[in-house]
Amino acid sequence: MKASIIIPAPSINAYIREALPHYAALTHRDFEILILPDAPPAEPIPGVRLIPTGPVGPAKKRDMGAESASGQILAFIDDDAYPAPEWLARALAHFGDPAIGAVGGPAVTPRSDAFWQRVSGATFLSRLSGGFPERYWPVGQPRDIDDWPTVNFLVRRDLFLKLGGFETRHWPGEDTLLCLKIIESGSRIVYEPRALVWHHRRADLRKHLLQVGNYGLHRGHFARVYPRTSLRPLYLLPSLWLLFIGFSPLAWPISALRIPVAAGFAAYALALAAASFDIWRRQRQFWVAVGAILFIVPTHLVYGLAFLIGALAKRIDTHRDNEG
């Protein structure tokens, strides 16, 4: 089974050059690599098909890559990620079942990343911090899922084209809508924890929060217009916590409400401590686990506010950003 590895990028950057030897080390050898930069690079890259696209967003680039691909399976990965050797072999094994239309795997932060990059990635490693740890760390056994990011996502090409590809009006969020179309078509999506890629994270808190806010905005909007996979309690919790904080100064002068308010903040503090321990338990990086608390608190507030804005917005505009 041939895979077409599709990498959208604004240009041939240092991360792509770092990744090329890792593609050469893949144990499954039947694949092609398609890189879609805005403009042709100064020099060709051996073993790679370059498809200049002009200044379009990543969803459009992926659609263009799918049209040009020759493999039966489209393997989407970000330009700032690179695969483990068994990535394709582990994922492609599932496509022997015709009921499976797509496979997603974790995107793990490399230990070579700078400290605050590792902290950014660690923020989502605990469910107590509001994350989906299976997206960032190999967790459990293969199982069915219904929503997965394109940093590590493989889909049958014929199914992808039949469903019309990505919804290019949205970024981020185009992957959520594609997954929704896949499951509504009757196909399954499977999580394979051993189909692993390494994914570089945001370099500082500002960039981290910009990404989180963008995700929250789209998730809030989708919770209203595509509730099947986006209207879920976990997505609502940051907004409820933000409203609780806003309500607290009004409630505190009322003696009967002081204990519930204090209990709410105490429960949050305990959840932060438990999340930090959970992060340490997975990675065994003590200071990263401690530093994650500094990211988790503003992450909840920014995501919660953006979710509310997105839920109330009649429409949201596409954001052009190639970092996933």
C-alpha positions in Angstrom: 0.0 0.0 0.0 1.6 3.3 -1.1 1.4 6.4 1.0 1.7 10.0 -0.1 3.2 12.1 2.6 1.8 15.6 2.2 3.6 18.5 3.9 2.2 22.1 3.6 4.7 24.9 4.3 5.2 28.5 3.6 8.8 27.7 2.6 11.5 25.0 2.8 12.4 25.8 6.4 14.9 24.4 8.9 12.4 22.0 10.4 11.7 20.4 7.0 15.4 19.9 6.4 15.7 18.3 9.9 12.8 16.0 9.0 14.1 14.6 5.7 16.5 12.1 7.1 13.7 10.7 9.3 11.6 10.1 6.2 14.5 8.2 4.7 14.6 6.0 7.8 10.9 4.9 7.6 10.6 1.1 7.7 7.7 1.1 5.3 9.4 2.0 2.0 6.5 2.5 -0.4 5.8 6.2 -0.2 6.3 9.5 -1.9 6.9 13.0 -0.3 5.0 16.0 -1.5 6.0 19.4 -0.1 3.8 22.4 -1.0 5.6 25.7 -0.4 4.4 29.1 -1.5 7.1 29.5 -4.0 9.8 27.2 -5.6 12.9 26.8 -3.5 16.3 28.0 -4.8 17.4 24.4 -5.2 15.5 21.1 -5.8 15.3 18.5 -3.0 16.2 15.0 -4.0 13.5 12.4 -3.5 10.8 15.1 -3.0 8.0 16.3 -5.2 7.7 20.1 -4.8 4.4 21.7 -5.7 4.5 25.5 -5.4 1.0 26.8 -4.4 1.2 30.5 -4.1 0.2 32.2 -0.8 -2.7 29.9 0.3 -3.5 28.3 3.6 -2.5 24.8 4.8 -6.0 23.3 4.2 -5.9 24.4 0.5 -2.3 23.1 0.2 -3.3 19.7 1.5 -6.2 19.6 -1.0 -3.8 20.4 -3.8 -1.4 17.7 -2.5 -4.2 15.1 -2.4 -5.1 15.9 -6.0 -1.5 15.3 -7.2 -0.8 12.3 -4.9 -0.3 8.8 -6.4 -0.7 6.8 -3.2 -3.8 5.1 -2.0 -3.3 6.6 1.5 -2.7 10.3 2.2 -0.4 10.8 5.2 -0.7 14.4 6.4 2.0 15.8 8.7 3.0 19.4 9.6 6.1 21.1 8.4 7.4 21.3 12.0 7.1 17.6 12.6 9.0 14.5 11.7 8.1 10.8 11.9 9.3 7.9 14.0 10.6 5.0 11.9 7.5 2.8 12.4 5.0 5.7 11.7 3.7 4.5 8.3 4.0 0.8 9.1 1.9 1.1 12.3 -0.7 3.3 10.7 -1.0 1.5 7.4 -1.6 -1.9 9.1 -5.1 -0.7 10.0 -6.2 0.0 6.4 -6.4 -3.7 5.8 -9.9 -3.3 7.3 -12.1 -1.7 4.6 -14.3 -0.1 7.3 -11.4 2.1 8.5 -11.2 5.3 6.5 -8.5 7.1 8.6 -5.9 6.7 11.3 -4.5 9.3 13.7 -1.5 9.0 16.0 0.2 11.1 18.7 2.5 14.1 18.1 5.1 14.1 20.8 7.2 17.0 21.8 10.9 16.3 21.1 13.2 16.4 24.1 15.6 18.5 22.0 13.0 21.3 22.0 13.9 24.3 24.2 12.5 24.4 27.7 9.5 26.6 27.1 8.6 24.6 24.0 8.5 21.5 26.1 6.4 23.3 28.6 4.0 24.4 25.9 3.6 20.8 24.8 3.3 19.5 28.3 0.3 21.8 29.0 -2.0 19.3 27.2 -0.6 16.1 28.6 -3.1 15.8 31.4 -6.9 15.5 31.2 -7.0 17.5 34.5 -5.4 20.5 32.6 -8.2 20.1 29.9 -6.1 18.4 27.3 -6.4 15.2 25.3 -3.1 13.5 26.3 -3.5 10.8 23.6 -2.9 13.5 21.0 0.5 14.3 22.6 1.7 11.0 24.0 1.1 7.3 23.2 -1.8 6.4 25.5 -3.5 3.0 25.7 -4.5 0.7 22.9 -5.9 1.4 19.4 -9.5 2.6 19.5 -12.1 4.5 17.5 -12.1 8.3 17.6 -14.1 11.0 15.8 -11.8 14.0 15.7 -8.1 14.3 15.1 -5.6 17.0 14.1 -3.7 16.8 10.7 -0.3 17.0 12.3 -0.5 13.2 12.2 -3.5 12.0 10.2 -3.7 9.3 7.4 -6.8 8.9 5.2 -7.8 6.9 2.2 -7.3 9.1 -0.9 -10.5 7.9 -2.6 -12.5 8.6 0.5 -10.9 12.0 0.9 -11.7 13.1 -2.6 -15.2 11.6 -2.4 -15.9 13.8 0.6 -14.6 16.9 -1.1 -11.3 17.2 1.0 -10.9 19.9 3.6 -13.2 22.8 4.3 -10.8 25.5 3.3 -12.8 28.3 4.8 -11.6 27.3 8.2 -8.2 27.1 9.8 -7.8 25.7 12.3 -10.8 23.4 12.4 -10.7 22.0 8.9 -9.5 18.7 10.3 -12.5 18.6 12.7 -14.9 19.0 9.8 -13.1 16.4 7.7 -13.3 13.9 10.5 -17.0 14.7 10.9 -17.6 14.0 7.2 -15.7 10.7 7.5 -17.7 9.3 10.4 -21.0 10.6 8.8 -20.1 8.7 5.7 -20.0 5.5 7.8 -16.2 5.0 7.8 -14.3 4.6 11.0 -11.3 6.6 12.3 -8.8 4.7 14.5 -6.3 6.0 17.0 -3.0 4.1 16.8 -0.7 5.1 19.7 2.4 3.5 18.0 2.0 5.6 14.8 4.1 8.4 16.3 5.5 11.7 15.0 7.6 14.3 16.8 6.2 17.8 16.8 8.0 21.0 17.7 6.0 23.4 19.9 5.5 27.1 20.3 8.6 28.9 21.5 7.0 31.1 24.2 3.8 31.8 26.1 2.6 34.5 23.7 2.8 32.2 20.7 1.2 29.4 22.7 -1.7 31.6 23.7 -2.3 32.8 20.1 -2.6 29.2 19.0 -4.9 28.3 21.9 -7.1 31.3 21.3 -7.4 30.4 17.6 -8.4 26.9 18.5 -10.9 28.1 21.1 -12.5 30.5 18.7 -13.1 27.8 16.1 -14.2 25.2 18.7 -16.7 27.5 20.2 -18.1 28.3 16.7 -18.2 24.6 15.8 -20.0 23.8 19.1 -22.9 25.8 17.8 -22.9 24.9 14.1 -21.4 21.3 14.3 -22.4 20.1 17.7 -22.0 16.4 17.1 -18.2 16.4 17.8 -17.6 19.9 19.2 -20.4 20.4 21.8 -18.8 18.4 24.6 -18.3 19.1 28.4 -14.5 19.2 28.2 -14.6 22.0 25.6 -17.0 24.0 27.8 -15.1 23.8 31.1 -12.6 26.7 30.4 -15.5 29.0 29.6 -17.4 27.9 32.8 -14.2 28.5 34.8 -13.8 32.0 33.3 -17.5 32.8 34.2 -16.9 31.5 37.7 -13.9 33.8 38.2 -16.0 36.7 36.9 -18.8 35.9 39.2 -16.7 35.4 42.3 -16.2 39.1 43.2 -19.9 39.6 43.2 -20.6 36.4 45.2 -17.9 36.9 47.8 -19.7 39.7 49.8 -22.6 37.3 50.3 -21.7 35.2 53.3 -23.7 32.1 52.1 -21.7 32.0 48.9 -18.2 32.4 50.4 -17.6 28.7 51.1 -18.7 27.6 47.5 -16.4 30.3 46.0 -13.5 29.3 48.2 -14.1 25.6 47.5 -14.1 26.3 43.7 -10.7 28.0 43.8 -9.3 25.3 46.1 -10.6 22.6 43.8 -8.9 24.3 40.9 -5.6 24.6 42.8 -5.8 20.8 43.6 -6.5 20.1 39.9 -3.4 22.1 38.9 -1.2 20.2 41.3 -2.7 16.9 40.1 -2.2 17.9 36.5 1.5 18.8 37.2 2.0 15.4 38.7 0.3 13.7 35.8 2.6 15.5 33.4 5.7 14.6 35.4 4.5 10.9 35.5 4.4 10.8 31.7 7.6 12.6 30.9 9.8 12.5 34.1 10.8 16.1 33.5 10.3 17.8 36.9 10.8 21.5 35.9 8.7 21.1 32.8 5.9 19.7 34.9 6.2 22.7 37.3 6.5 25.2 34.5 3.3 23.8 32.8 1.2 25.3 35.6 2.3 28.8 34.4 0.9 27.9 31.0 -2.2 26.0 32.0 -3.8 28.9 33.9 -3.7 31.5 31.1 -4.5 28.7 28.6 -7.8 28.1 30.3 -8.6 31.8 30.4 -7.7 32.5 26.8 -9.4 29.4 25.5 -12.5 30.0 27.6 -12.9 33.6 26.3 -12.2 32.6 22.7 -14.7 29.8 22.9 -17.4 32.1 24.1 -16.6 34.6 21.3 -16.7 31.9 18.7 -19.9 30.5 20.0 -21.6 33.9 19.7 -20.0 34.8 16.3 -22.2 34.5 13.2 -19.1 33.6 11.2 -15.4 33.4 11.7 -12.7 34.1 9.1 -10.0 31.8 8.0 -6.6 32.4 9.6 -3.5 31.7 7.5 -1.0 30.0 9.7 1.1 26.9 8.8 2.1 26.0 12.3 0.0 23.2 13.7 
